[in-house]
């Protein structure tokens, strides 16, 4: 669709911020958590883009606390992304 834009025209863009979990392409046992276009998800408005989750560690057979932040907030930490 072609459009001639004029001064004062506005564009509204909605990016749904729903939670999505996707398996890694090379290893279906590895998961990625997405919140809209961002990794990861904000469960608490006071701490946006932070996920505090309980997950099961099968190697040690116990529940573990996992805190996940978006990559841009952990620039001072060691991490790996493929």
N, C-alpha and C positions, 0 to 999 in steps of 0.2 A: 504494500500500500504506500503510495506516494503522498506526501503532505508538505505543504509550504508553511513553515513555522513563522509565527509573528511575535513581536514583542509582547510579553505578558502571558504567552502560552505556558502551560505547565504540563508536566508529565508525572504521573503517579506510578510507582513501581512497587509491587508487593512481592516480598520473598518469604514464603511460608517458613516459619521457624519450628517445624515439627521435628520430633526426634526420629532419627533413622539409624539403624544399625546395619552395617554392610560387612560381609566377609571380605578378607583380602583376596585379591585376584590370584595370588600364587599359593595361598594357604587358607582354605576355608575355616580352619580352626582359629585363625586370628581375626579379630573383629575391629572395626572402626566405628566410633560413635560420632554422628553428625547432628548438629542442631542448625537446621537450615543450611546455609552454605559454609558454616563454621564448625570446626572441631574444637571442643565438644559442646556440651549442653548446660543451660543455666537452670537449676532447679529452684534457686532462691534469688529473689530480686535484689536482696542486699549484697549478694556476691555474684554478679553476672558472669556468665561463661565459666562457671566452676561446677564440676560434678564430684560429689562426695558419695561414693558407692561402696557397698559391701559385695565382695565377690569371693567365690570359692577357689582356693588354691589346691588343685588336685595333687600336686607333688608333696605338699605338707598336710593334706587332708584337713584343712581348717579355713574358716572365713578370714578374709583380710580386708582392711580398709584401703581403698584406692581413691586418691584425689587426682582428678584429671583436669588440666587447664589447656586452653588453646596454645598453640605453638608460639605465638607472638608474646605470650606472657611468661615464657620460660626461656628467654634468650640467654640467660646466665647459667642454665643447667645443661648437662649432657643429655642428649636424646638422639634417637635415630628415626628417620623418616625415609620411606622408599617411594 
